[in-house]
């Protein structure tokens, strides 16, 4: 792997990296100062964001600058407007935003303030999944520190710019990581995604213009403002720019959250960064970016981990959370767990998803426990095709259907063998218990 | 049941963060669960409904949607064991078995002495440090059965 410059995780390695003093001593709040004192215009910041080609790091990869530009002009639409930071990190395998929030909270706060200035927002809400108590507490303390230092609240850095940043706690529902589910939840309701259109930029929180951005996306903003969109855009591959956080978990020697530039291959990440497949084994399968991406085979590891390359392989970058499985892994068991997860997390609004995720979970369960029926693999495929794409209000049904279709395609023989033998030859130990919904 | 004055005071400040009062409901449910016995009782839901100007069934509808809110009283210590994919690949099943054996309980159950509740949970975002448990709201990662014994042994 070629050497590269790190910027995302550099501060997290310092002692007391969560404090304002350490943040400031390492260049913190310089980008905000540049914005407010120069001053830059909101249009200039959005132009810089567009030039950077930063794509959202929450899974969908939508261009951030373009998303910001969808917010209406306040001269024509004077309604209050908001940013909701999506810190509901819940996609299985994904554990990257947590590192930023626990170790470098001011980086996120500074990004929020610049976003607020650029989109002329009244307030920012950071929606953190309820289980991330440490992230919540660290950010809450950092916001208090920033407020005391005149960086959050009225007249930031003594200028006309005012913005509040509030912490908000979710309560364990994966669906609230979907942007409209998040907004419903933030309003104090069940996290039921809303049909789109209307889109959040026109009708978001409390019916007002709203942008929803992932933590890592916002975290990149101060770097782009300080060093320029051209600098950011010089890193990476054609349509995937900058460094990104890759969380790698499962059967590797050194699981972890690593900063990498786009352009490295999955094999480089597994072998050179994560210490190789554990126990000297071989890679059987892997998810490139969380469990809702299509599975890839071990021999696909030479693919570059970026948006276009993974799409060409029939998968996607998702949250860049690689989940690696060695050659002893039971794919029936893997898919049983993944299908159970989406069944558990379906909000129940759309019948394709509510019923479909349940059926997928039941079928994978019976295959994994030696009770599969002869036509189960065909049923899985036809069910998954009935659930997606684009048949439901949000993409949770797709998130269950995509890995299912990939498993049926790549590991058909293995699943059929479990059915034929009335047992899973690779079955790991298991504890039987019924799920609680 | 009336909400404790301390919570009312907190909620009065909390709701100023939002243009609409109801947005404080989920944070308020968390605080009630933390302060009022580790669960959200029907009485708590009624009191919150009154505070937020909602029907009790609306509060129930919200509380019952979110896995973190307990609608039945848990044991003194709550052990959430992640059973999602990254943890499973690194021994979550053995961990679950061990935790249940050590505490004399079953998944989704409470021990006879009321000391432990063991709850299987979906991905907690500790994937790179799997397997993990959340013990009374604190993450413990990179676990082995020995580490679990030490953790549980230290509990009153």
Interface residues (C-beta under 8 A of the other chain):
Chain A: X80 X89 X90 X91 X92 X93 X94 X95 X97 X98 X123 X129 X130 X131 X132 X133 X134 X164 X166 X168 X169 X170 X171 X172 X173 X174 X185 X186 X187 X188 X189 X190 X191 X206 X247 X248 X249 X250 X251 X255 X256 X257 X291 X321 X323 X325 X329 X333 X334 X337 X338 X341 X344 X345 X347 X428 X429 X430 X431 X433 X434 X435 X436
Chain B: X17 X18 X19 X20 X22 X23 X24 X25 X26 X27 X29 X30 X52 X61 X62 X65 X66 X67 X68 X69 X83 X84 X85 X86 X88 X89 X90 X93 X94 X96 X97 X100 X106 X107 X108 X119 X120 X121 X122 X123 X124 X125 X126 X127 X128 X129 X130 X134 X137 X138 X139
